[in-house]
Amino acid sequence: MLNTRPFIFLILTLLIASLVQSWQGGFSGLITIGILLFAYVLMDYRLFLKTLRWVNNIENTPPSYVGKYEQIIYPIYKHFRSQTIDLAQSNQLNQNILWAANAFPAAVIILDKNYLIRWCNRHAKQLLNIDYKKDSGHNLLNYIRTPDFYQYVSEGNWSKPFLVSEVRDGRRYHLKYELTQYNGDNILLLCFDNTQLETLRTTQQDFVANVSHELRTPLTVLSGFLETLKDLPPEAISAEQRQHFESLMQEQTSRMLAIVSDLLTLSTLESTKLGDQPPVAIQSLIEQARAQTEALSSQQHSFHWDINQDLTITGNATELSSAITNLLTNAVRYTPSGGTISVFWGVNEQNEAVFSVTDSGLGIAPSDIPRVTERFYRVDKSRSRASGGTGLGLAITKHIAIRHNAKLQIKSKLNKGSTFSLVFPQENIASNL
């Protein structure tokens, strides 16, 4: 770009010379003065236009030379750049806050003093069916219609959270609401989904109650026998009666030991990782369990065995043996005399390794199927205890499956029988000749 500074200096020099000449009486000096003044004004106007064009596009870099207008342009540009940087940082901060609010694992809703919705995150849609674009400007109380919540909001005492349990689409939800007033009359509402936490708490309470119940029964029996033996003189009971009492006490003691053993097994399965494991010949484990199963059946059931002798998977042999035995034992316990039990070990259509046990037994009601793998859950409580079950077998089997990246699948029809399957992913297969 042409630098006009030397020309202005030249014009000023000639202007001074012309003024001197005009003072000495020369008419030509006046003409020269006029021309030079016009040239100066024209040059200044050109600089002014250059400055004006920049003002209209102030985000651009200022022109290299604008004469006296530099004193105006550069302070403006410096302030503009500072404001632009501050605005960009503020916008980035606001964007980060919005991202954080959307990532927050709870419904976040901003309200005004009249409880009108000003903004909400995506979890508000998932948890409360409140959508920012659709519901902004509407009253929150139109969406949360619980009478106790209305009273909680109206009272304005929000030092403690509001807890509510409600059923939606056949499922129970446990929600926790927290309200906070900020920046004058603005209100921040947080809604947490505590369903999983409450379910875990209920499970823990049920577990403690079930353990107490399971141990109380044999302890009561033991205590009763011991009290009886203590109060009776030795000659009051025969040797056969004493032997019978001792046998029953031994049975109850064994039952308690079995419960404790299974609880310790569950604890180990839940608290340790499996890691890399060698190939396991499942067919050998099935053969070992077969002998135990047929002995337990006492020839009361008809067995069909379809075993792939060449299929092996990686895993922990002890754990897999326990899972196989649990499924076979359950089939015998829940299949009436004369029933059929079919055992399969092979590959399905998805090239997954499958161990399944199908029985023609009592079957399981649809409402019970999701719960049969819970600790101490029994479909037929009296039959389980009579057959010596601890109520932990399927819970153990489920955890063994999880540790082997497998699935425990349950299909059942009431009074027609059940199929329990351990399905191992293709990557677990070590060989299939």
Buried (B, 14 or more C-beta within 10 A) or exposed (E): EEEBEEEBEEBEEBBEBBBEBBEEEEEEBEEBBEBBEEBBEEBBEEBBEBBEEBBEEEEEEBBEBBBEBBEEBEEEBEEEEEEEEEEEEEEEEEEEEEEEBEEBEBBBBBBEEEBBBEEBBBBBBEBBEBEBEEBBEEEBEEBBEBEEBEEBBEEEEBEEBBBBEEEEEEEEBBBBBBBEEEEEEEBBBBBBBBBEEBEEEEEEEBBEEBBEEBBEEBBEBBEEBEEEBEEEEEEEBEEEEEEEBEEBBEEBBEBBEBBEEBBEBBEEBEEEEBEEBEBBBBBEBBEEBBEEBBEBBEEEBEBEEEBBEEBBBBBBBEBBBBBBBBBBBBBBBBBEEEBBBBBBBBBEEEEBBBBBBBBBBBBBEEEBBEEBBBBBBBBBEEEBBEBEBBBBBBBBBBBBBBBBEBBBEBEBEEEEBBBBBBBBBEEBBBEBE
